[in-house]
Amino acid sequence: MRLTLLSVDILDGPERDNDAEREVDFESEEAAVLPDQTRDDTERGWGERDYSNDDRLLDDRPPHWG
């Protein structure tokens, strides 16, 4: 989808603004201007460690389970 931005002039005879009439591609594959998630919004940003203890806890069975 391509949209064209048009300027609305409220002054009498203003100079033409070429940037206001440029085409903007909203489906561009380029990197986003702002990330979806900041570094502070992750576990690592809050000081959490990368490793998980889940595998050890799932493998840790009581002795009577054989």
Backbone as a printed PyTorch tensor [residue, N CA C, xyz], in Angstrom:
tensor([[[  0.8460,  -1.1580,   0.0000],
         [  0.0000,   0.0000,   0.0000],
         [  0.8980,   1.2300,   0.0000]],

        [[  0.6430,   2.1370,  -0.8730],
         [  1.4040,   3.3850,  -0.9450],
         [  0.4450,   4.5420,  -0.7540]],

        [[  0.8320,   5.4630,   0.0880],
         [  0.0470,   6.6610,   0.3340],
         [  0.8740,   7.8730,  -0.0440]],

        [[  0.2190,   8.9110,  -0.4530],
         [  0.8970,  10.1540,  -0.7860],
         [  0.4610,  11.2160,   0.2010]],

        [[  1.4300,  11.8440,   0.8320],
         [  1.1350,  12.9040,   1.7830],
         [  0.9590,  14.2160,   1.0340]],

        [[ -0.0900,  14.9340,   1.3400],
         [ -0.3380,  16.2330,   0.7300],
         [ -0.3340,  17.2900,   1.8110]],

        [[  0.2190,  18.4280,   1.4840],
         [  0.2350,  19.5130,   2.4610],
         [ -1.0250,  20.3560,   2.3060]],

        [[ -1.5190,  20.8590,   3.4190],
         [ -2.6710,  21.7570,   3.4170],
         [ -2.1340,  23.1420,   3.7250]],

        [[ -2.2990,  24.0410,   2.7720],
         [ -1.7570,  25.3860,   2.9230],
         [ -2.7960,  26.3030,   3.5580]],

        [[ -2.3970,  26.9950,   4.6170],
         [ -3.2990,  27.9510,   5.2580],
         [ -2.8420,  29.3890,   5.0240]],

        [[ -1.6620,  29.5310,   4.4380],
         [ -1.1430,  30.8630,   4.1440],
         [ -1.3190,  31.1630,   2.6630]],

        [[ -1.3860,  32.4240,   2.3090],
         [ -1.4940,  32.8100,   0.8990],
         [ -0.1390,  32.6730,   0.2280]],

        [[ -0.0670,  31.8090,  -0.7850],
         [  1.1400,  31.6780,  -1.5900],
         [  2.3670,  31.1840,  -0.8630]],

        [[  2.2970,  30.1620,  -0.0420],
         [  3.5140,  29.6580,   0.6120],
         [  4.3960,  28.9330,  -0.3980]],

        [[  5.6530,  28.7830,  -0.0500],
         [  6.5660,  28.0530,  -0.9210],
         [  6.1650,  26.5820,  -0.9520]],

        [[  6.4370,  25.9390,  -2.0660],
         [  6.0660,  24.5350,  -2.2400],
         [  6.9920,  23.6590,  -1.3850]],

        [[  6.3950,  22.7270,  -0.6570],
         [  7.1470,  21.8180,   0.2080],
         [  7.2300,  20.4560,  -0.4780]],

        [[  8.3730,  20.1600,  -1.0960],
         [  8.5330,  18.9030,  -1.8260],
         [  8.4910,  17.6950,  -0.9040]],

        [[  8.9260,  17.8440,   0.3270],
         [  8.9270,  16.7270,   1.2570],
         [  7.5050,  16.3210,   1.6350]],

        [[  6.5720,  17.2420,   1.6250],
         [  5.1920,  16.9350,   1.9950],
         [  4.4880,  16.1040,   0.9370]],

        [[  4.9990,  16.0760,  -0.2840],
         [  4.3510,  15.3370,  -1.3630],
         [  5.0780,  14.0420,  -1.7120]],

        [[  6.0220,  13.6160,  -0.9000],
         [  6.7580,  12.3900,  -1.2010],
         [  5.9080,  11.1680,  -0.8630]],

        [[  6.1810,  10.0590,  -1.5500],
         [  5.4660,   8.8180,  -1.2930],
         [  6.0950,   8.1170,  -0.0960]],

        [[  5.2490,   7.5250,   0.7250],
         [  5.7000,   6.8080,   1.9090],
         [  5.2780,   5.3550,   1.7650]],

        [[  6.2290,   4.4320,   1.8690],
         [  5.9530,   3.0090,   1.7610],
         [  5.8310,   2.4360,   3.1720]],

        [[  4.5970,   2.0930,   3.5760],
         [  4.3670,   1.5870,   4.9270],
         [  4.6730,   0.1040,   5.0570]],

        [[  4.9020,  -0.5900,   3.9560],
         [  5.2040,  -2.0170,   3.9960],
         [  6.6810,  -2.2720,   3.7230]],

        [[  7.5130,  -1.3450,   4.0790],
         [  8.9440,  -1.4550,   3.8450],
         [  9.5360,  -2.5630,   4.7090]],

        [[ 10.5410,  -3.2460,   4.1820],
         [ 11.2090,  -4.3230,   4.9070],
         [ 12.3960,  -3.8100,   5.7230]],

        [[ 12.6030,  -2.5180,   5.7610],
         [ 13.7210,  -1.9490,   6.5010],
         [ 13.4840,  -2.0960,   8.0020]],

        [[ 14.5170,  -1.8730,   8.7720],
         [ 14.4090,  -1.9630,  10.2220],
         [ 13.4350,  -0.9130,  10.7510]],

        [[ 12.7500,  -1.2850,  11.8070],
         [ 11.7870,  -0.3680,  12.4160],
         [ 12.5160,   0.7980,  13.0700]],

        [[ 11.8540,   1.9240,  13.1550],
         [ 12.4420,   3.1010,  13.7850],
         [ 12.6180,   2.8420,  15.2740]],

        [[ 11.6150,   2.2790,  15.8910],
         [ 11.6720,   1.9330,  17.3080],
         [ 11.5110,   0.4240,  17.4540]],

        [[ 12.2380,  -0.1970,  18.3670],
         [ 12.0860,  -1.6430,  18.5460],
         [ 10.7420,  -1.9730,  19.1830]],

        [[ 10.2850,  -3.2220,  18.9680],
         [  9.0360,  -3.6620,  19.5830],
         [  9.1880,  -3.8100,  21.0910]],

        [[ 10.3710,  -4.1520,  21.5460],
         [ 10.6210,  -4.3540,  22.9700],
         [ 11.9710,  -3.7380,  23.3170]],

        [[ 12.0060,  -2.9580,  24.3750],
         [ 13.2600,  -2.3430,  24.7870],
         [ 14.0750,  -3.3150,  25.6270]],

        [[ 15.3430,  -3.0090,  25.8060],
         [ 16.2160,  -3.8670,  26.6030],
         [ 15.7640,  -3.9120,  28.0610]],

        [[ 15.2220,  -2.8120,  28.5610],
         [ 14.7660,  -2.7810,  29.9480],
         [ 13.4810,  -3.5710,  30.1570]],

        [[ 12.8090,  -3.9460,  29.0750],
         [ 11.5440,  -4.6610,  29.1670],
         [ 11.7400,  -6.1720,  29.0540]],

        [[ 12.9640,  -6.6440,  29.2610],
         [ 13.2570,  -8.0700,  29.1940],
         [ 13.7580,  -8.5430,  30.5540]],

        [[ 13.8230,  -9.8690,  30.7090],
         [ 14.3340, -10.4220,  31.9680],
         [ 15.7870, -10.0150,  32.1850]],

        [[ 16.5550, -10.0050,  31.1030],
         [ 17.9670,  -9.6330,  31.2240],
         [ 18.1170,  -8.1740,  31.6590]],

        [[ 17.2260,  -7.3120,  31.2070],
         [ 17.2550,  -5.9120,  31.6090],
         [ 16.9840,  -5.7210,  33.0900]],

        [[ 16.2580,  -6.6640,  33.6800],
         [ 15.9550,  -6.6000,  35.1110],
         [ 16.9540,  -7.3970,  35.9380]],

        [[ 18.0210,  -7.8980,  35.3010],
         [ 19.0690,  -8.5960,  36.0320],
         [ 18.8830, -10.0950,  36.1060]],

        [[ 17.9070, -10.6470,  35.4010],
         [ 17.7060, -12.0900,  35.4050],
         [ 18.8050, -12.7650,  34.5990]],

        [[ 19.0960, -14.0010,  34.9310],
         [ 20.1250, -14.7470,  34.2160],
         [ 19.5080, -15.4840,  33.0390]],

        [[ 20.3660, -15.8680,  32.0810],
         [ 19.9070, -16.5220,  30.8630],
         [ 19.5860, -18.0040,  31.0470]],

        [[ 20.1570, -18.6540,  32.0520],
         [ 19.9700, -20.0930,  32.1680],
         [ 18.6270, -20.4200,  32.8240]],

        [[ 18.1630, -21.6330,  32.5420],
         [ 16.9000, -22.1080,  33.0930],
         [ 17.1670, -23.3270,  33.9640]],

        [[ 16.4350, -23.4540,  35.0330],
         [ 16.5610, -24.5550,  35.9690],
         [ 15.4840, -25.6130,  35.7050]],

        [[ 14.6640, -25.4290,  34.6830],
         [ 13.5290, -26.3140,  34.4370],
         [ 13.9560, -27.7440,  34.1250]],

        [[ 14.9840, -27.9340,  33.2950],
         [ 15.4160, -29.2880,  32.9330],
         [ 15.8710, -30.0710,  34.1580]],

        [[ 16.6180, -29.4410,  35.0370],
         [ 17.0840, -30.1360,  36.2420],
         [ 15.9120, -30.4990,  37.1390]],

        [[ 14.9560, -29.6060,  37.2660],
         [ 13.8070, -29.8910,  38.1170],
         [ 12.9310, -31.0050,  37.5420]],

        [[ 12.8050, -31.0850,  36.2320],
         [ 12.0170, -32.1590,  35.6220],
         [ 12.7200, -33.5090,  35.7360]],

        [[ 14.0590, -33.5260,  35.6850],
         [ 14.8170, -34.7730,  35.8030],
         [ 15.0230, -35.2010,  37.2500]],

        [[ 14.8590, -34.3130,  38.1910],
         [ 15.0870, -34.6010,  39.6080],
         [ 13.8690, -35.3340,  40.1660]],

        [[ 14.0090, -36.6710,  40.3090],
         [ 12.9030, -37.4930,  40.8060],
         [ 13.2170, -37.9710,  42.2230]],

        [[ 12.1870, -38.1520,  42.9940],
         [ 12.4150, -38.7040,  44.3380],
         [ 12.9580, -40.1370,  44.2450]],

        [[ 13.7050, -40.5820,  45.2560],
         [ 14.3130, -41.9300,  45.2110],
         [ 13.2820, -43.0520,  45.0700]],

        [[ 12.1030, -42.8910,  45.6080],
         [ 11.1160, -43.9710,  45.5600],
         [ 10.4290, -44.0900,  44.1930]],

        [[ 10.7480, -43.1940,  43.2550],
         [ 10.1730, -43.2970,  41.9100],
         [ 10.9820, -44.2630,  41.0360]],

        [[ 12.1350, -44.6870,  41.4810],
         [ 12.9480, -45.6790,  40.7870],
         [ 13.7750, -45.1890,  39.7450]]])
